Amino acid sequence: MSDTPGLGTPSMETPSMETPSMETPSMGTVYLVGAGPGDPELLTLKAHRLLRQCDALVYDSLVPKALLDLVPADCERHFVGKRRGHHSVPQPSTNAVLLELAGRRRCIVRLKGGDPFLFGRGGEEAAHLAARGVPVQVVPGVTAGIAAPAYAGIPVTHRRAGSSVTFVTGHEEIDKGRPGVDWRALARATDGLVIYMGLHNLRRIAEELLAGGLHADTPAAVIQQGTVQGQRELVAPLAQLADRVETAGFASPSIVVVGAVVALRVPSCAPEPANVEMPIPF
Ligand SMILES: C[S@@+](CC[C@H](N)C(=O)[O-])C[C@H]1O[C@@H](n2cnc3c(N)ncnc32)[C@H](O)[C@@H]1O
């Protein structure tokens, strides 16, 4: 293993190193709430309760409208996600919106797709708010990396497929201050991979995994718009995955699964995707 900092190693610059100040009692509470992967029935009871009672809502792109309709009519809403053809709202602007709302609202729901602490920048927002005296709580959600494969009948672990699974981002620019993912090392180190944001770089990722020792026939799958209307999936050997995905015109949001678990899928256990639309942000 390399001794360079990985995803789990905070650098001196990360917000988690900020010194917390005293909480200001008059501030509202910000709840970092996981919206789940899309199917509204996968929302947790806690998330549902908070959505029904919040007086401000700050939400992202991958949140179905059905959930936004749960908030009270007079709830103040702010969209901070990516619009088609545009860049995301910069993180400092989102932080500023949350801080400003905490100064004049009681219950602020910061709704994020899937789980807020899994590739969702929830940790950055929590640290930013906590350091400025804003009470903040995280409400975990069902992550797309488990739910989308499940809705295709793919278990992300299986005793016959080894003992480990790795959740990894395929997005190279997530934080330029850190080394990229060492796909060749991952090929040797884990039994299964669940890749978020991996579609754009799929060809290179597959090549690197093959160069790292994975067999060309390693089972792999892509699930687009998991758990909602328009869900579709493709299963192919790793060496053919990029070509097949390109030909079939797969788009974001998609989850990629690589490993023997794909061959152990039980299609008949997959639930029907919910009849709701997932906004496609990219
Ligand atoms: C910025 S990450 C956020 C992940 C989120 N925090 C979670 O726990 O699911 C966005 C990526 O998650 C994946 N994703 C989110 N929702 C999805 C869905 N319904 N179906 C397939 N992939 C999804 C895609 O890889 C997408 O590019």
PDBQT file of the ligand as one rigid body, heavy atoms in Angstrom, charges set to zero:
ROOT
HETATM    1  C1  LIG A 301     -22.118  12.711  -6.141  1.00  0.00    +0.000 C 
HETATM    2  S1  LIG A 301     -22.459  10.991  -6.079  1.00  0.00    +0.000 S 
HETATM    3  C2  LIG A 301     -23.577  10.976  -4.731  1.00  0.00    +0.000 C 
HETATM    4  C3  LIG A 301     -23.758   9.601  -4.141  1.00  0.00    +0.000 C 
HETATM    5  C4  LIG A 301     -24.786   9.600  -3.017  1.00  0.00    +0.000 C 
HETATM    6  N1  LIG A 301     -24.344  10.358  -1.896  1.00  0.00    +0.000 N 
HETATM    7  C5  LIG A 301     -25.151   8.195  -2.581  1.00  0.00    +0.000 C 
HETATM    8  O1  LIG A 301     -24.858   7.818  -1.431  1.00  0.00    +0.000 OA
HETATM    9  O2  LIG A 301     -25.748   7.457  -3.369  1.00  0.00    +0.000 OA
HETATM   10  C6  LIG A 301     -23.511  10.840  -7.486  1.00  0.00    +0.000 C 
HETATM   11  C7  LIG A 301     -23.352   9.483  -8.145  1.00  0.00    +0.000 C 
HETATM   12  O3  LIG A 301     -24.091   8.496  -7.426  1.00  0.00    +0.000 OA
HETATM   13  C8  LIG A 301     -24.579   7.534  -8.321  1.00  0.00    +0.000 C 
HETATM   14  N2  LIG A 301     -26.038   7.530  -8.262  1.00  0.00    +0.000 N 
HETATM   15  C9  LIG A 301     -26.829   8.309  -7.514  1.00  0.00    +0.000 A 
HETATM   16  N3  LIG A 301     -28.127   7.974  -7.646  1.00  0.00    +0.000 NA
HETATM   17  C10 LIG A 301     -28.149   6.946  -8.514  1.00  0.00    +0.000 A 
HETATM   18  C11 LIG A 301     -29.185   6.128  -9.054  1.00  0.00    +0.000 A 
HETATM   19  N4  LIG A 301     -30.463   6.295  -8.707  1.00  0.00    +0.000 N 
HETATM   20  N5  LIG A 301     -28.840   5.143  -9.919  1.00  0.00    +0.000 NA
HETATM   21  C12 LIG A 301     -27.564   4.930 -10.271  1.00  0.00    +0.000 A 
HETATM   22  N6  LIG A 301     -26.540   5.666  -9.789  1.00  0.00    +0.000 NA
HETATM   23  C13 LIG A 301     -26.827   6.653  -8.917  1.00  0.00    +0.000 A 
HETATM   24  C14 LIG A 301     -24.061   7.905  -9.700  1.00  0.00    +0.000 C 
HETATM   25  O4  LIG A 301     -22.820   7.252  -9.881  1.00  0.00    +0.000 OA
HETATM   26  C15 LIG A 301     -23.886   9.393  -9.560  1.00  0.00    +0.000 C 
HETATM   27  O5  LIG A 301     -22.987   9.902 -10.519  1.00  0.00    +0.000 OA
ENDROOT
TORSDOF 0
